[in-house]
Amino acid sequence: MDVQRSLRTVFATGKVLVGSDQTAKAVARGEAKLVILASNAPGAEGLRAAAAKKRVPVYAFDGMGTALGPACGKPFAISALAVLDAGTSDVLQLAK
């Protein structure tokens, strides 16, 4: 599976919330289907705990936010994101 292609596709065809705060809110509301965290995500332990409580899978991106942003096709750093709808992407397979 090409993680970068999956991330770009979910941004193009699905619904994603970006940022630690937005991700935490999506998890709390039960809307998140997958949480992706950069290695330097602020509050990562709290996000992991909240996701585990709601049974939302968490994928640990192998890189910092400055690498996750460009991997998603964005010109800025992304520390955390919540996938609400995968669209035509296979990104939810990262949870396995």
C-alpha beads as a LAMMPS data file, in Angstrom:
LAMMPS data file: protein, C-alpha beads

96 atoms
95 bonds

1 atom types
1 bond types

-500.0 500.0 xlo xhi
-500.0 500.0 ylo yhi
-500.0 500.0 zlo zhi

Masses

1 110.0

Atoms # bond

1 1 1 0.000 0.000 0.000
2 1 1 1.314 3.434 -0.927
3 1 1 0.592 5.565 2.147
4 1 1 1.301 8.855 0.389
5 1 1 -1.075 8.062 -2.477
6 1 1 -3.772 6.965 -0.009
7 1 1 -3.403 10.194 1.971
8 1 1 -3.595 12.377 -1.125
9 1 1 -6.652 10.485 -2.359
10 1 1 -8.521 10.812 0.936
11 1 1 -7.873 14.571 0.904
12 1 1 -9.147 14.781 -2.680
13 1 1 -12.212 12.532 -2.428
14 1 1 -13.018 12.037 1.253
15 1 1 -13.606 14.132 4.338
16 1 1 -10.715 14.886 6.679
17 1 1 -10.236 17.162 9.672
18 1 1 -6.738 18.502 10.296
19 1 1 -5.110 19.443 13.591
20 1 1 -4.931 17.985 17.075
21 1 1 -7.937 19.939 18.383
22 1 1 -10.202 19.099 15.443
23 1 1 -9.087 15.460 15.570
24 1 1 -9.848 15.237 19.299
25 1 1 -13.313 16.729 18.744
26 1 1 -14.075 14.311 15.898
27 1 1 -13.038 11.370 18.077
28 1 1 -15.155 12.622 20.990
29 1 1 -18.194 13.001 18.703
30 1 1 -17.674 9.493 17.337
31 1 1 -17.212 10.774 13.776
32 1 1 -13.599 9.694 13.213
33 1 1 -13.020 6.395 11.417
34 1 1 -9.228 6.674 11.610
35 1 1 -6.760 8.949 13.373
36 1 1 -3.333 9.560 11.867
37 1 1 -0.649 11.033 14.115
38 1 1 2.757 12.392 13.215
39 1 1 5.603 11.375 15.510
40 1 1 5.678 14.860 17.052
41 1 1 1.922 15.402 17.427
42 1 1 1.093 17.531 20.485
43 1 1 -1.095 15.691 22.949
44 1 1 -0.574 12.395 21.150
45 1 1 -1.026 10.299 24.295
46 1 1 -4.338 11.980 25.055
47 1 1 -5.510 11.466 21.477
48 1 1 -4.472 7.813 21.586
49 1 1 -6.350 7.293 24.848
50 1 1 -9.501 9.005 23.561
51 1 1 -9.356 7.024 20.319
52 1 1 -8.905 3.746 22.214
53 1 1 -11.898 4.575 24.398
54 1 1 -14.044 5.177 21.310
55 1 1 -12.453 2.210 19.471
56 1 1 -11.072 4.392 16.706
57 1 1 -7.922 2.981 15.112
58 1 1 -4.770 5.108 15.241
59 1 1 -2.051 5.025 12.605
60 1 1 1.374 6.285 13.669
61 1 1 2.857 8.091 10.680
62 1 1 6.582 7.423 10.448
63 1 1 7.699 11.040 10.373
64 1 1 7.135 14.460 11.833
65 1 1 4.324 16.845 10.952
66 1 1 6.579 18.570 8.438
67 1 1 6.635 15.295 6.491
68 1 1 2.972 14.364 7.013
69 1 1 1.691 17.628 5.515
70 1 1 3.515 17.220 2.183
71 1 1 2.626 13.492 2.140
72 1 1 -1.012 14.642 2.188
73 1 1 -0.310 17.086 -0.633
74 1 1 -0.435 20.142 1.623
75 1 1 2.225 22.894 1.825
76 1 1 2.109 22.996 5.631
77 1 1 2.823 20.717 8.575
78 1 1 0.079 18.402 9.832
79 1 1 0.515 16.826 13.236
80 1 1 -2.802 14.987 13.457
81 1 1 -5.777 14.280 11.245
82 1 1 -9.061 12.463 11.504
83 1 1 -10.561 10.618 8.551
84 1 1 -14.340 11.017 8.618
85 1 1 -15.007 9.599 5.158
86 1 1 -12.385 7.748 3.111
87 1 1 -13.911 8.643 -0.248
88 1 1 -12.256 6.479 -2.927
89 1 1 -9.092 6.082 -0.864
90 1 1 -7.938 2.845 0.741
91 1 1 -6.597 4.801 3.724
92 1 1 -8.744 2.899 6.227
93 1 1 -6.593 -0.167 5.527
94 1 1 -3.815 1.594 7.449
95 1 1 -5.744 0.667 10.579
96 1 1 -5.013 -3.021 10.035

Bonds

1 1 1 2
2 1 2 3
3 1 3 4
4 1 4 5
5 1 5 6
6 1 6 7
7 1 7 8
8 1 8 9
9 1 9 10
10 1 10 11
11 1 11 12
12 1 12 13
13 1 13 14
14 1 14 15
15 1 15 16
16 1 16 17
17 1 17 18
18 1 18 19
19 1 19 20
20 1 20 21
21 1 21 22
22 1 22 23
23 1 23 24
24 1 24 25
25 1 25 26
26 1 26 27
27 1 27 28
28 1 28 29
29 1 29 30
30 1 30 31
31 1 31 32
32 1 32 33
33 1 33 34
34 1 34 35
35 1 35 36
36 1 36 37
37 1 37 38
38 1 38 39
39 1 39 40
40 1 40 41
41 1 41 42
42 1 42 43
43 1 43 44
44 1 44 45
45 1 45 46
46 1 46 47
47 1 47 48
48 1 48 49
49 1 49 50
50 1 50 51
51 1 51 52
52 1 52 53
53 1 53 54
54 1 54 55
55 1 55 56
56 1 56 57
57 1 57 58
58 1 58 59
59 1 59 60
60 1 60 61
61 1 61 62
62 1 62 63
63 1 63 64
64 1 64 65
65 1 65 66
66 1 66 67
67 1 67 68
68 1 68 69
69 1 69 70
70 1 70 71
71 1 71 72
72 1 72 73
73 1 73 74
74 1 74 75
75 1 75 76
76 1 76 77
77 1 77 78
78 1 78 79
79 1 79 80
80 1 80 81
81 1 81 82
82 1 82 83
83 1 83 84
84 1 84 85
85 1 85 86
86 1 86 87
87 1 87 88
88 1 88 89
89 1 89 90
90 1 90 91
91 1 91 92
92 1 92 93
93 1 93 94
94 1 94 95
95 1 95 96
